[in-house]
Each structure stands twice: as structure tokens, then as C-alpha cells.
Amino acid sequence: MSGVDGHLIAAIPGDGIGKEVLPAAQRVLDAVAVRHDFALRWCELPWSCSWYTQHGAMMPPDGIDRLGETDAIFLGAVGSPGVPDHISLWGLHIPIRRAFDQYVNLRPVRLLPGLASSLRECEAFDVAIVRENTEGEYSDVGGRFATPDGDVAVQESIFTRRGCERALRYAFDLARQRGGVLVSATKSNGLMHTMPFWDEVTAEVAASHPDVKWQRMHIDALTARFITHPQDLDVVVGSNLFGDILGNIAAAVSGSLGVAPSANLDPTGRFPSMFEPVHGSAPDIAGRGVANPIAQVWCGSLMLDHLGREKAAADVLTAIETVTADPALRTRDLGGRATTKDVTSALVDALP
């Protein structure tokens, strides 16, 4: 666990490019830790789809207990063409999120210096997406049933007042800190039970934040807003499914999934939080040394900030902004030819 001068971090590279970008990020984080006189002690864990093919599970039976002894979880990318996505997700990500009550998924999205948005007329934006992370549409309640008229699949959404309220409160608090406005994603005109309930709880939380300007917006209109005017948005909060979709759209608008981080947070600090990039394992480019490490490095910045190392976290973000501003240091996803190693070395050199 945490010491006066260090933190114990579970490092799970996972599959594909995760095995390349996570070590790259570790190199940057170790360098900034030295500059700020603390240490990161890495607990390397090989859990992945490869582990699944060998052991029949994404992690060992005592995996959660082992992770619970660490201060944070640093996850690469998980996924393999030979393992169905629902197995990797429900075998690793979701058990970790729920066992450690990581009820907020935070996805900061910015147009970094030097990068061009896929939107022709968008020159700048800075959005924080807050996603409820432990219930909602991603429920295991339901099943598949055979009927005389054919098979039926039922998927239940679970929305609790406690679950909605705490995620919304985090989002409103964040909006207050950023001095901006908040938009809540809804679809209460189509989903007659869950979304009106979400809207109701949103209004209750908003009443305790009278200094925050806010509005509801239907998910289809909000999705379009990310495509047409993302610069008008500041803090966006949504349910598990809506927040997931919006996070991926925003990442694409920012120039590349290769620069988009996320944090699965237990804001109370009772349990370790988990930090992972938005991008997947990208098996098509794995092993070629061309993956963009910036998303994973930015995850490291979020992790340091969560661990109370705000100055070190800020230095990592400064290094990222310095590197993206240099056209010679763009990886192939950004239209360049720089390698993972090139960008990693430049990030270390750019640390203040």
C-alpha cells in the first residue's frame, strides 16, 4: 500500500498494443516520479485474453483480493479476435469496477496542441464526460428464452437512486470546479421508466448546486452536438451506456482514440481506482512498434492526480502537449510516422 514516498501500482498490460503502450507509459511515469522524489512500485500481472485461453478465466480466483492490496490499477488494452468481447469485459473490467465500487468513469477530452479535429471548423474544445459506471444498462439481469414464436432476448437496465445520485453529484461538483455548465444526457421521451427517473434525480442534485448552469439533452441531439459544436460543451454526464457512447464519439472528434484516456474512479478512496485508455488492443498493428502511447500516458497523469501527486500529473500533461505540438512526433493514427519508442523518448525529454 501507499508509503510516505511511493505507491504500489498493479500493471496489467493485457493484449495487443497494450503490451507496448503500457511499458511506454511506465517509463514516463517512473521518470516524473524521480523528478518529484517519490517511487512507483509496479506489480506486473499477465491477465489477458491470452491468460484466458490458458486458464479458462481472465484472471485467477484471488485476482480481486490481489488488486485490493494496491493503490491503483494501470490497465493497458484487453481484447483478442479469439475471445468474445463479452467474455473479456465481464471477466476483467466489470468485476474490477464493481468489486471496487468504481462508480465514476471520467473521460477528459481535449483538442491537444498541434492536433486537428476531424471536424472542419472546430479549433478548440475541452470536455469532461462523467459516466455512471456500475449499473444502468450494463446489467447482468435478463436472459435468452425459447418461446413458441422463436427465441427472445431480454436485457434489463437497473437504475438506483443511490447509483444515479452519486455519479450526478460528482459531475455537478466537477462542473462547479471548472466554472462551466453541465449537460445531462437523457432519452426520457422514449425510455418511459429509467430516463424519467434519471431526470428526476438530476433535478434533485442540481437543486444543491444552484451555481451550476445545467440542461437536459436527448442523447440523439447531444450526439449531434458533439459532431457539430463540441466547443459549446463543458461537463457532460450520462448513464453507463450513454456515457460510454459519448466518450468514444468525443475521442474520435479529438483527433484519434490514441490520445483518449479514461479513469474508473472510486472517489471515496476506499478502494483502488483503475486507469485505462479508451482505445482497444488494435491487433492489426500490435507488435509493429507504431502504437500511440499518449492515451496510456495521459491515463498515468490521471492516476497520479488521483493519488495526490498533482504537480507530477501536471508535468506529464505538459509533456504530452509539448509532444503533440511537434509534427515530427505524430504516430500513424495522427497521420505521421513516429514510432512508439520515438514518442515515449520525447515525452520523457519534455518533462519539466
C-alpha positions in Angstrom: 0.0 0.0 0.0 1.0 3.7 -0.1 4.1 4.7 1.7 5.4 8.1 2.5 7.4 8.2 -0.7 5.7 5.7 -3.0 2.7 3.9 -4.4 2.1 0.2 -5.3 0.5 0.0 -8.7 -1.0 -3.1 -10.4 0.2 -3.0 -14.0 -1.9 -5.1 -16.4 -0.6 -4.7 -20.0 -3.4 -7.0 -21.4 -3.4 -7.8 -25.1 -2.2 -6.4 -28.4 -0.8 -2.9 -28.2 -1.4 -2.8 -24.5 1.8 -4.7 -24.2 3.6 -1.8 -26.0 1.9 1.3 -24.7 1.7 0.3 -21.0 5.5 -0.2 -20.6 6.0 3.1 -22.5 3.8 4.9 -20.0 5.6 3.3 -17.1 8.8 4.7 -18.4 7.3 8.2 -18.5 5.7 7.9 -15.0 8.9 6.5 -13.5 10.8 9.5 -14.9 8.4 12.0 -13.4 8.3 10.2 -10.1 12.1 10.6 -9.8 11.8 14.3 -10.5 9.2 14.7 -7.7 11.0 12.4 -5.2 8.6 9.5 -4.9 8.5 6.0 -6.3 6.1 3.8 -8.2 6.3 0.2 -7.3 4.9 -1.9 -10.1 3.1 -5.2 -9.5 3.1 -6.8 -13.0 0.1 -9.0 -13.8 -0.3 -11.0 -17.0 -4.1 -11.2 -17.0 -5.4 -11.0 -20.6 -7.2 -12.9 -23.3 -4.0 -15.0 -23.6 -4.4 -15.8 -20.0 -8.0 -16.8 -20.6 -7.0 -19.3 -23.4 -4.6 -20.9 -21.0 -6.6 -20.9 -17.8 -10.2 -20.5 -18.8 -10.6 -17.2 -16.9 -9.5 -13.6 -17.4 -7.8 -13.5 -14.0 -7.2 -16.0 -11.2 -9.8 -16.6 -8.4 -7.8 -14.4 -6.0 -7.4 -11.6 -8.6 -9.7 -9.1 -6.9 -8.0 -9.7 -3.5 -4.6 -9.1 -5.0 -5.7 -5.9 -6.7 -7.2 -4.8 -3.4 -3.8 -4.6 -1.9 -2.6 -2.0 -4.4 -3.1 1.8 -4.6 -4.2 1.9 -8.2 -4.7 -0.3 -11.3 -3.0 0.6 -14.5 -4.6 -1.3 -17.4 -3.5 -1.5 -21.0 -5.8 -2.8 -23.6 -7.7 -6.1 -23.4 -9.2 -8.0 -26.3 -8.3 -10.6 -28.9 -10.1 -11.9 -32.0 -10.1 -15.4 -30.5 -12.0 -14.4 -27.3 -15.6 -12.9 -27.5 -15.7 -9.3 -26.2 -18.4 -10.1 -23.6 -16.0 -12.7 -22.0 -13.1 -10.3 -21.7 -15.3 -7.4 -20.5 -17.3 -9.4 -17.9 -14.2 -11.4 -16.9 -12.0 -8.5 -16.1 -13.2 -4.9 -16.5 -16.7 -5.2 -14.9 -15.7 -7.4 -12.0 -12.9 -4.8 -11.1 -15.2 -1.8 -11.5 -17.9 -3.4 -9.3 -15.8 -5.0 -6.7 -14.0 -1.7 -6.0 -17.2 0.4 -6.4 -15.6 2.5 -9.2 -18.9 4.3 -9.8 -17.5 7.1 -11.9 -15.9 6.7 -15.3 -14.2 10.0 -16.1 -13.2 10.8 -19.7 -11.5 14.1 -20.3 -11.4 15.0 -23.9 -9.4 18.0 -25.3 -8.1 19.0 -28.7 -4.4 18.8 -27.8 -1.9 21.4 -29.2 -0.9 20.7 -32.8 -3.7 18.1 -33.4 -6.6 18.7 -35.8 -10.1 17.7 -35.1 -12.0 15.6 -37.6 -14.4 18.5 -37.7 -13.6 21.0 -40.3 -14.4 24.2 -38.4 -13.5 23.1 -34.8 -10.4 24.7 -33.4 -10.6 24.0 -29.7 -12.7 22.2 -27.1 -12.3 20.8 -23.6 -15.0 18.4 -22.3 -15.2 16.2 -19.3 -17.5 13.3 -19.7 -18.8 11.7 -16.5 -20.3 8.2 -16.9 -22.2 6.3 -14.3 -20.0 3.1 -14.2 -21.5 0.3 -12.1 -25.2 -0.2 -13.1 -27.6 1.2 -15.6 -27.8 -0.5 -19.0 -24.8 -2.7 -18.3 -26.7 -5.1 -16.1 -26.5 -8.9 -16.0 -30.2 -9.2 -15.3 -32.1 -10.8 -18.1 -31.6 -13.8 -20.4 -32.5 -15.6 -23.5 -35.7 -17.6 -23.7 -37.2 -20.0 -26.2 -40.9 -19.3 -27.0 -43.3 -20.9 -29.5 -42.8 -17.8 -31.7 -39.0 -18.0 -31.5 -36.1 -17.0 -29.3 -36.4 -13.9 -27.1 -33.5 -12.0 -25.5 -34.3 -9.7 -22.5 -31.8 -7.2 -21.1 -32.9 -5.3 -18.0 -31.5 -1.8 -17.1 -31.0 -1.2 -13.3 -31.1 2.4 -12.1 -31.0 3.0 -8.3 -31.4 6.4 -6.6 -28.0 5.9 -4.9 -26.2 4.9 -8.1 -27.6 7.8 -10.1 -27.2 10.4 -7.3 -23.6 9.8 -6.5 -22.5 9.9 -10.2 -24.5 13.0 -10.8 -23.2 14.7 -7.7 -19.6 14.0 -8.9 -20.5 15.6 -12.2 -22.1 18.7 -10.7 -19.1 19.1 -8.3 -16.8 18.9 -11.3 -18.8 21.5 -13.2 -18.6 23.8 -10.2 -14.8 23.4 -10.1 -14.4 24.0 -13.8 -16.7 27.1 -13.7 -18.7 25.9 -16.7 -22.0 24.3 -17.4 -23.4 20.8 -17.3 -25.4 18.8 -19.8 -27.2 15.6 -18.7 -27.8 13.0 -21.4 -31.3 11.6 -21.4 -33.9 9.9 -23.5 -37.0 10.3 -21.4 -39.2 10.7 -24.4 -38.5 7.1 -25.4 -37.5 5.2 -22.3 -40.5 5.6 -20.0 -39.1 4.3 -16.7 -35.4 4.7 -16.4 -34.8 8.0 -18.0 -37.6 10.0 -16.3 -36.1 8.6 -13.1 -32.6 9.8 -14.1 -34.0 13.2 -14.9 -35.8 13.4 -11.6 -32.6 12.6 -9.7 -30.6 15.1 -11.8 -33.0 17.9 -10.9 -32.7 17.0 -7.2 -28.9 17.1 -7.3 -29.0 20.3 -9.4 -31.0 21.9 -6.6 -28.0 21.6 -4.3 -25.7 23.2 -6.9 -27.5 26.5 -7.7 -24.3 28.0 -9.1 -24.1 25.4 -11.9 -25.9 26.1 -15.1 -27.4 22.9 -16.5 -29.8 21.4 -19.0 -31.1 18.1 -20.2 -30.5 17.0 -23.7 -31.7 13.9 -25.5 -28.9 11.5 -26.4 -29.5 11.8 -30.1 -29.3 15.6 -30.1 -26.3 15.5 -27.7 -24.5 13.1 -30.0 -25.1 15.5 -32.9 -23.8 18.4 -30.7 -20.5 16.5 -30.3 -20.2 16.3 -34.0 -21.3 19.9 -34.8 -20.3 22.1 -31.8 -18.3 20.2 -29.2 -16.7 23.6 -28.2 -20.0 24.5 -26.6 -19.8 21.7 -24.1 -18.0 21.5 -20.8 -19.2 18.8 -18.4 -21.4 16.1 -19.8 -23.0 13.4 -17.5 -24.7 10.2 -18.7 -25.8 6.8 -17.8 -23.5 3.8 -18.3 -24.4 3.2 -21.9 -24.9 6.9 -22.9 -21.6 7.9 -21.3 -19.8 5.1 -23.0 -21.0 6.1 -26.4 -20.4 9.8 -26.0 -16.9 9.2 -24.7 -16.0 7.3 -27.9 -17.5 9.9 -30.1 -15.7 12.7 -28.3 -12.4 10.8 -28.5 -12.8 10.5 -32.3 -13.5 14.2 -32.6 -10.4 15.0 -30.7 -8.3 13.6 -33.5 -7.7 9.9 -32.5 -8.7 7.3 -30.0 -4.9 7.0 -29.5 -4.9 10.1 -27.3 -8.0 9.5 -25.2 -7.7 8.4 -21.6 -10.3 7.3 -19.0 -10.4 6.7 -15.3 -12.6 4.3 -13.4 -12.9 6.1 -10.0 -13.9 5.3 -6.5 -14.0 8.9 -5.4 -14.2 7.9 -1.8 -10.7 6.4 -1.9 -11.8 3.2 -0.1 -10.7 1.0 -3.0 -8.1 1.3 -5.7 -9.2 3.1 -8.9 -8.4 1.8 -12.4 -6.9 3.8 -15.3 -7.1 2.7 -18.9 -7.1 4.2 -22.4 -10.3 4.4 -24.4 -8.7 2.6 -27.4 -8.8 -1.2 -27.8 -6.0 -3.7 -28.3 -5.7 -3.0 -32.0 -4.4 -6.4 -33.1 -3.9 -5.2 -36.6 -0.9 -3.0 -35.6 0.2 -4.9 -32.5 3.9 -5.8 -32.4 4.9 -3.2 -35.0 6.0 -0.5 -32.7 3.7 2.1 -34.2 1.0 2.4 -31.5 0.4 5.8 -30.0 1.3 5.8 -26.3 -0.2 9.2 -25.4 -3.6 7.8 -24.2 -1.9 5.5 -21.8 0.5 8.2 -20.6 -2.5 10.6 -20.1 -4.1 7.8 -18.0 -0.9 7.9 -15.9 -1.4 11.6 -15.4 -5.0 11.0 -14.2 -3.7 8.3 -11.9 -1.0 10.5 -10.4 -3.6 13.2 -9.8 -5.9 10.8 -8.1 -3.0 9.6 -5.9 -2.4 13.1 -4.7 0.6 13.8 -6.9 -0.9 16.8 -8.6 2.3 18.5 -9.7 3.7 15.4 -11.2 0.4 14.8 -13.0 0.5 18.3 -14.4 4.1 17.8 -15.6 3.0 14.7 -17.6 0.2 16.6 -19.2 2.6 19.4 -20.1 4.9 16.9 -21.7 2.0 15.5 -23.7 1.1 18.9 -25.0 4.7 19.6 -25.9 5.0 16.4 -27.9 1.7 16.7 -29.8 2.7 20.2 -30.9 5.6 18.7 -32.8 4.5 17.3 -36.2 7.6 15.1 -36.4 6.3 13.2 -33.3 3.0 12.1 -34.6 2.2 8.4 -34.8 0.4 6.8 -37.8 -3.1 7.3 -36.2 -2.3 11.1 -36.3 -1.0 11.0 -39.9 2.7 10.7 -39.0 5.5 8.2 -39.0 6.8 8.4 -35.4 7.2 5.1 -33.5 6.0 4.3 -30.0 9.6 4.5 -28.9 10.1 7.9 -30.6 7.1 9.4 -28.8 8.0 7.8 -25.5 11.5 9.2 -25.5 10.2 12.6 -26.5 7.7 12.6 -23.6 10.5 11.8 -21.1 12.7 14.6 -22.5 9.8 17.0 -22.4 9.1 16.6 -18.7 9.6 19.9 -17.0 
